[in-house]
Amino acid sequence: MVLGGGSTIGLGKAIALTTGMPVLAVPTTYSGSEMTWVQGFTEGGRKRTQFDPKMLPKTVIYDPELTLGLPALISAASGMNAIAHCVEALYAKEANPIVSLMAEEGIRALAAALPAIVKNPGDLEARGEALYGAWLAGVTLGTVGMALHHKLCHTLGGTWNLPHAETHAIVLPHAARYNRDAAPEAMARIARALGTQDAPTGLYDLEVKLGLKMTLSELGMPAEGLARAADLATQSPYPNPAPVERSAVRALLEAAYTGRRPI
């Protein structure tokens, strides 16, 4: 049995991969890792992903009472990480109508629950709604592929050791802005789930409301590393609706570094 957040569950997956033992996962954050057969690992300053059905937990138990001690801001960042899974599922290369329904519902559930959790960390109903959204996010991530947002976060986290959930939260509105014109149906679904007119600014404004850090510089990302991050992210890009071009990716990273609203 593994009890904890995404890193703990990832360790359980690694043990399952090497031993063949089944995993019973009890998540205490909102990453959704418990519903995927994906694992990220860092080696030589690079974060890589591996996929194997052996890593998919056999049983998952969700108990909102176990998340009551999770600090509000960590809850919010973890929830935005889950929303990122849903966002990318909507425009993934392998996207399909059923997963899109689940992804939109996941965004809606998390966008409703996270402000309530920040306002009152003891709100058990909101905690349960967030776990529901996390489950949906994990299923979507485990069913379809990833795109530019995840590639950037893997690059930033693996090379500069930036915190996982916070990095996802900061990059997400800017990655959505990058893909907005190339994925109009996905953006319409995201905006609808958020109750806003525009997906990228809706994601940004939600994070401001949650009180999250909004700049990569606050996480310790060095300004001189942005160029290298753009190089690394474009060397072997994930499939993405908008063309992955080095200059455009560099501009995306600059926007995330300074935290300007993606209008």
N, C-alpha and C positions, 0 to 999 in steps of 0.2 A: 504494500500500500504506500502511496505517496500522498502527503498532505502538505499543501503550500501553493506557492505561485508558479509562474511559468518556468522559472529556473529549476525549481524542485521537480516539477513534472518532467522537464527535459532530462534531468538526471535519471529519473525512473525509466524514461524511454530508452536512454543509453544502456541501462542495465538490462532491459527487456531485449534489446537488440543483440547484446552479447551473450545473454544466458538463455533466452527463449522463455523466460518467466513471464506470466501475465501481469499486467499492471491494473491496480484498482486506484483510480485518481480521485482525490477530494480537493478541488481547487478552492483557494481562499482569495484569489484575485480574479480579474475579469479578462485575462489574456485569451482565453479560449483554447489554449494549447492542449487541453485534455481531450479535445475532439479532433485532433489531427494526427496524421502519421508523418509529420514533418519535425525535424530537429535542426536547430542552428548550433554551430560550434565554431569557435575562433581558433585559428591555427596560423602561426606566422604573421600575426597582425591582419589577417583577412578572415571575415566571417563567411562561412559556407553553410549550405543547407544540404541535408540528406533526407531521403524519403524511403520508408520501408513499412509495409503493413504490420510488421512485428511490433512496431513502436506504438501503434494505436491502442490506448487503454481498453481493456475488455469491459470494465465497469467504471462509471463515473457517478459520484454522489455529490449533489449540490445541496448545501445547507447554508442559507443566508446568515444564520446565527454565527457561523464560523468566520464571517467577513466583518462582523461588527467592530473588531479591533483594528481594522485596516484604516490608517489615517485618511482623512478626507481627500487630501491632494494626491496621495498615492492611488486612492480609489479612482479619482478623476483621470489621472494619467493612464492608468491601466484600462479604464473604460474607453478612452480615446484610442488606445492601441487596438482594442476590439473593433471600434468603429472603422479604423483604417482597414481591417480585414474585410469588412462589409463593403466599404467604398471600392476597394480594388476588385472584389468579386463581381461588382456590377459592370466593370469594363475589362475583365480578364479575357484573354484569348479564348478560354474554354467556357465562358459565361453561358448560362442557359436560363430559360424562364423560371424554373423552379428555384434555383439558387438565387436568382434576382429577387424573387418574392421574399425569400428568407433574409437576404442581405438588407433589403429596405426595412423590413420589420425589425431587424437587429439594430439598425441605426435609430429607428423611432424609439425603441424600448430604452436604449442606452441614453439617448438625448433627453428623454423624459426623466430617467432615474438619476443620472449623475448630478444635476443641480440640486435635487432633493437630498442626496447623500451629502453633498458639500454643506448644505444648509443645516442638516441634522444627521450626523453620521450614525445615529442609532435608529434611523428609519428602516425597520425591518422589511416593510413592503417594498421600498425603493431598492433595498439590497437584493431582494428576490427578483425584482424586475431587471436589475443589472445582470444578475446571473443568467437570467433567461436570454438577455441580449448577448451575453458572452457565449452562451451555448450556440446561438444562431451564428455568431461571428466565427466560432471555431469550425462549425460544420461547413460554412461557405469557404473558409480558407483551406480546409481539408479536401474540398471537392473540386475547386477550380484553382488556377494558378495565380501567380503574383505578377506585379508590374513595376513601374518605375519607383513608386513610393517605397516599396519594400527593398528594392535594390539599393536605393539611397540610404535607407536606415541600416541595412546590413553593412554597407560600406562605412558609414559614420561610426556605428557601434563597434565594428570589428577592428577598425584601424585606429580610432581615437578613444576607444573605451567609453563612449558616451552612454548614459543610462538608457536602457531599451525603451521603456514606455514613454518617457519624456521626449526622446528623440522622435518617436512616431508621432506624438502629439504636435510637435513643432513643425515637422516637415509636411504633415498631411494637408493643410489648407493650400500650401504652395504646389504640392504635387497635383492636387485637384485642379488648381488654376492652370497648370501646365496642360492637363488633359481635357479641360472644359470644352473647347470647341471641337475636339476630336471624338468626344463621347457624349453627345447631347442627351440621349435617352438616360444614360446612367446619371448624369448631372441632374436631370429632372426628378429622378427617383430620390436622389440624395436630398435635394432641396425640399421635396414634398415630405420626406421623413423628418426633416429638421423644422418644418413649418416656416420656411424662408423662401425668398425669391431666387437666390443664387447659392449654389452649393459651396464654392470655395469660401466666400465671405461668411456664409452660415456656419461652416466648420470653425472658422477663425473666431467669430463672435461667441460661439459656444465655449471655446477654450478661454477666452477672456472672462466670460461669465463665471467659469469654474475657478478662476484665479491661478491658472497654470502659467509656468514660464513660457515665454513666446519667442525666445531667440536662442539660436545655437550658441551664441557667445556666452549666455548665462550657464550653459552646460559645460563650458570649458573648451569649446571648439576653437582652435587657433585660426585667425583670419588667413594666415598664410597656407592653411591646409585646404582651403576651399578649391583651389585650382587642382590639387592632387585628387581631392574627392570627386571632382567632375571627371577627371581622367579615369579613375578607377571604376566609376559607375557606368561609364560609356564603353569600356573595353569589352565587356561581355554582358550587354544589357538583357533584362528580361523582356518578353513581348509586351508592348505598350501601345495604346491607341494612337498617341501622337508620336511622331518620329523622335527618337532619342538622339539629340544633337548636342555636342559638347558645349557649345556657346550658350544654348538655351538651358542646359542643365546647370551650367555655372551661374547663370542669372537666377535660377530657382534657388540654388544654395545661398546666394547672396541675399535673396529676399528672406530666406529662413534664418540666416545669420543675424540680420538686422530686425526681423520680426515685423516688417511692414504689412499692413492689411492688403490681401491679394485682390485689389479692385480690378 
